[in-house]
Each structure stands twice: as structure tokens, then as C-alpha cells.
Amino acid sequence: MTSLCGLAGLLLSLRAALALSELRWCAISDPEQQKCEAMAAAFREAAIQPALSCVLGTSAEHCVRLIKDSEADAITLDGGAIYEAGKYYGLKPVVGELYDQEDGTSYYAVAVVRSNSSLTLGGLRGARSCHTGLNRTVGWNVPVGYLVQSGRLSVMGCDVLRAVSGYFGGSCVPGAGETAYADTLCRLCRGDAAGEGRCAKSPLERYYDYSGAFRCLADGAGDVAFVKHSTVLENTDGRTLSSWGAPLLSRDFQLLCRDGSRAEVTEWRRCHLARVPAHAVVVRADTDGALVFRMLKEGQMRFNHAGASFQMFESEAFGQKNLLFKDSTTELVPIASQTYQAWLGADYLRAMMGLVCDPSRLPSYLRWCVLSAAEIQKCGDMAVAFSRKQLKPEIQCVSGESTRHCMAQIQAKAADVITLSGGDIYTAGKTYGLVPAAGESYQDDRKDTYYAVAVVKRNSSYSFTLDELRGKRSCHAGHGTPAGWDIPVGVLVQRGFVRPKGCDVLQAISEFFSASCVPVNNAKDYPARLCELCIGDDHGLNKCYGNSQERYYGYSGAFRCLAEGAGDVAFVKHSTVFDNTNGHNTEHWALHLKSEDYELLCPNGARAEVTQFAACNLAQVPAHAVMVHPDTNPFAVYGLLDKAQELFGNDSNKNGFKMFDSSDYHGQDLLFRDSTVRLVPVQEKTSSSAWLGRDYVASLEGLQSLQCSGAAPAAPALLPLLLLALGSILSGPAL
């Protein structure tokens, strides 16, 4: 058997060698074909095997198809093209370019502007943009991916081209001429000297590739060029091609940095958009990559030194730059893994997620999981409003019995979306594998956190501190809510005021306060005192229900509990008082409330004005997040919601529906928190733990190490570990 296996392996090797008696390199332009033929002649004279021949294609995409159909064998591609060649055509990278010893097989994507420009990376909307080519790595995938991930560019319905065409004030994106947005994406392109080949993804377009995109900027056609880190230095300070006109100086250009600053073009190591994988030679899956490398290795040993009759990594003699290989290549190296995924890396593949979204694979509907009749009504109105404005995908409403039931439905793909708070976000990620697609922001500066505070009425005759809460009446947004339950109960336990017996926190809290309203989804075995202050709906029904049918549910409901005199203290978010006073809430119970009539209880025993929440709070809490199944494209969800909030996010909008206002439905915080200013992208916080933050997650996970038994299984699986974080929070300088 062993000898047969060995013979089979030998036959396969011989077959591969015979199949590679000739390697057909695919060139994408006449100058590249000329260099390829010169390289083939040099290799032939040096007796390098297999023999090299050249095939002329019209573009990189055309060459990829020729290789897939066995009409050509090899081509050097950039990251974006490697991704497409691997994912859709089964090609594999076998040889990588090395640019210098320090950076190895990678390089940097940069955004270049003129030094006298005032542009920053955060202010590119409306600027004219120059790109190396459609789906090219540094000219398209990285900058567009960065804009999408940072939330500066939202993409609705996976239509990236439409989003980009609407973001920039005209562009040159070679290769976009056949798209529906050629008018804007090709507006700056000029073609060759005769005006032919305009917007072609080939050297026929003078603004194609790295040097072309930089020339687009240098000519004054564009305001920003997306190129690689070496491009400016390769085309300035004596290296400018005569066909460009006057020589260019590198000092006349600068880089845009991710932190909003600018830097000299030599500072690309610290000021760049991304570090990206180098270009690589790709072949069919059945081609022996080792043989290809051995051929190219022998070639570079002979033709990559001064005085050689042919220079593999120089293109000037052929009137163009970067022909066959990048001119900045110092040597070629073998690729061990030979898969496009391994070569590109996880970060690059993640960046590609928002760019390769296939509109035909998007669901027709996004099913929102709702928890009450009022939410169903608001969700239905939202669906109609979005549909009328042709927002995609459309919304459908699915009823859930509780947040956990909704999580289970999303996990089973029977629903798609729900907005959750801190503890539920943790559970959604840990137990059900859900991920955040968007977050709420409660301030105009887009901060995605808020503060948990204890609010009381300003009353000199009935004044007490945080240490004097025993026997008081308490109002909570709901069981399991971060600012309404997890944080304040954690504070009481951490300070030693509450000592649960057998981990029965519910019973301990019911004995600490004289009466409370803590709305809950499942009131079975729930201490009666925790529902004593609750009032239910307008008919007195649904008392203590963990949804808006209970009028004291949610943060606004807990504040109402305090305002109407039912409770002595309300545990809410820092913005809750402002949302419901000074005319901001027109419901009858809040109409005449004034913010100056309320104060905050501070951990140091003092009281403070409600405006001093940053210094007087119980903890800083992660904002609520829109959670989805990991198979759901988060960029498509955020693209829909971002477009929707342009139309319906402002309470004074004239489009009828209000995303962040629940007053028309006689409830609070329906679908989104009413205090939401806008929805923001998750950026790099792509998991529930990343969204919540290390400290908050540590506070939740500590609980799991505690083997609680006995009473109230629904009670805080959160509190034990919560205390770890609270210990440091309460002793920190912010308080």
C-alpha cells in the first residue's frame, strides 16, 4: 500500500511538472505585455524553467477569468482582487511581494491631500476623491471600509456604490464606468492623452493605479487620493514622469490620520488608514505553487541587481510604473498557507464584510422583536413610515414574551433585531451568540455611555443620603435594567447595606426598602413588596409587568413613580430627569415638572444638582445596543437605521413618525430609549463584550463563579461580579 501511495504521489508531481512546462503570465496593458515579453526572453536566455509566455488581458478581472478557464496561469494581484479571485474563482496566492525587511509582506494604505488643504479624515464628505480602481485594496476597499466601519458612510441595502457616490463630491474610480453611478464615480477621470479609455480599470485611464490616483490629486482634479505609503515619494522629488508636467515636491503633500490630525508623507508608519497585505501572485488551485516560486526565485536572483540585462522590479523603461510587480518590491517570497483568507488576514476580511454585501442575499424584511402592545403599535407605524420612504430592508414586527424569548427567536432566525440594555446585551452575546449592529447615543457628542444615578426630590424637611436609604420607598426602571436595578442593588450590596441570604437578592432588597416598584417579566415567586408601588396601566391592569403596560416601567416610568410621590428615590439614567422636565415631556404627569426640583444622591454622602451627574453617579453604563444574529450583516442594519434617523430621528421632523419618541403610544422607551439623540455605529465593538467594555463585563461575569442555590433563580445572576467593578468605580476619582 505504501509503495502504491508513493507511486501515486510521484505521478502527481510529474503531472504537475509537465503541466507547468510553460507558465502563461497574464498582462493587463500593452506596456505590461512588453515587460512580460522582455522578462520571458530574459528567463529563456537564462534557461529558467518552466518557460514563461505572455497573454494579454484587458483588466485584472479579465485575467482572473482567463486563469480560471485555463487560458492563462498567473497574475500579480492586490488584496481586493485576491479576495475576489479566491472567493469567487477558486484561485490561490502562492508568491508574495516583499517591500522591505521591516514591513515584510505588507504595506500601508494612506489618504493624501495637498499641504494647503484644510481637509481632515472626518471631514471628507463632499470632497473630490481619487481612487486607484474599483475594488482595489488601498484605493477602494480600505478607505471605503474605514468610512463604513467608522459610521461616516452608512450603506443602505448593500448599495456601496450609491453610498460612495452620494458621499464624495465627484470621484475618479477606474472600473466604475459600467455601474449605475458612473456619472459621479467617473466624473474626475480623463482617459489617455487622446481621451480614450476614460474610467477604464487599466493604464488607458491616466488616473488608474497608485501613481494615477496621486496624479489625479496633483493635477488638481481631486482633493484627496487614496494610495499606498510609498506612492508620493515614488512620484516626487525628481521622480515625476515628464508626461505629468512640472516636477512635484513631496513637501507639498500631507497624510490624513485616523485621529483627525495630519502628518508629513514620510510619517506613514504612524499616520495611515490600515496596514494591508502585500500583492501576491495567484494561480489555479491545481497549479503547483512551489514550482512557480522556484521559477520566480531563480529569476529574481539573476534579474534583481544592478547591471542585470533585465530588471524584474523596475518599469520605467516601459513608460509606466508597477508593471507585473510593484516597483517597490525588494524580493518575492513563498506563501506557505496558499489560501486567500490566511494571506489577507482576519482584519482585512472583516473590513471587506461591509463592501461585499450582496443585495440579492439581503432579507426582504428585518423582523423586529417587540414586547408589548404599545411596542407593536410603534413598530407597525415605523414599518409603514420606512416603507413609504423606500428604506430597505423593510420592517416586520414579531411579538416576544420577554427579552430572552426574543434572543432565542433571533438565535433561531425567527426574528432579526431587538434593542437591549447592558445585562441583556451580555446575555444575548454569551448565551445566544448575538452581536451589536448599532448603539444608542444620548448626547450630541455621540457618547455611547450613560450614568446610573439616584434621584430624589429637593426637600429640606425630608433630606436623606445614599447611606440612609433603608426603609425608603424605591422606584426602579425594571428588574435587570442596568441603571434601574443592577447598579443600585450592586452598590447597596457592595456597601454592606444589603446582605443576601443564600444569594436571594430579591428578598433582601424587598426587606431593605419599605416598598418598591420593580417591574419584572415573570413575577412568579417574586416578593410582593417589590410590586407594591406599581400601578399598572390606565385601567389598573398589568400591574408590575416588565413592559410599558406598567406606567412606572422604564426610566421615565421610574421617575414618574418619584414625581407622583409614590416613591422617595428613583434609580434612573442621568438624562431621565431632563427628558421629563421643563416641558420636554408633554404627558399630563410631566407637564409642569421642573428639573431644579430634583437632586442626585452621591456615593460620598452628599447631594448634587442633576446637572452634576458626571461627578455624582453610581456608575458609568454602556448604552443600549441593537442586537442581531451574527449572520446578519451589521452594516446593512446600521445603513437602514442611519438613513431612517435622517428622516425620522428628529422629534421635529415633518415626516410624521418619530423614532426616539414614545409619547404617542402612551409608553416610554419603545423600540429605542426616548433619550436617544441618534444611533451610532459599533465601529470596532463588534461583540457584546466589546460593546459593554472590560470593566462592565467583569462585573457581570464574576457572578457566574458564585454557585448560588435556592431562591429566585431569575434574580441577579449579575450582582456577584458586578460588585468587583463597583468596588473600583465607587472608590474612583470620578465620584
Order of alpha helices (4+ residues) and beta strands (2+ residues): alpha-beta-alpha-beta-alpha-beta-alpha-beta-beta-beta-alpha-alpha-beta-alpha-alpha-beta-alpha-beta-beta-beta-beta-alpha-beta-alpha-alpha-beta-alpha-beta-alpha-beta-alpha-beta-beta-beta-alpha-alpha-beta-alpha-beta-alpha-beta-beta-beta-beta-alpha-beta-alpha-alpha-alpha
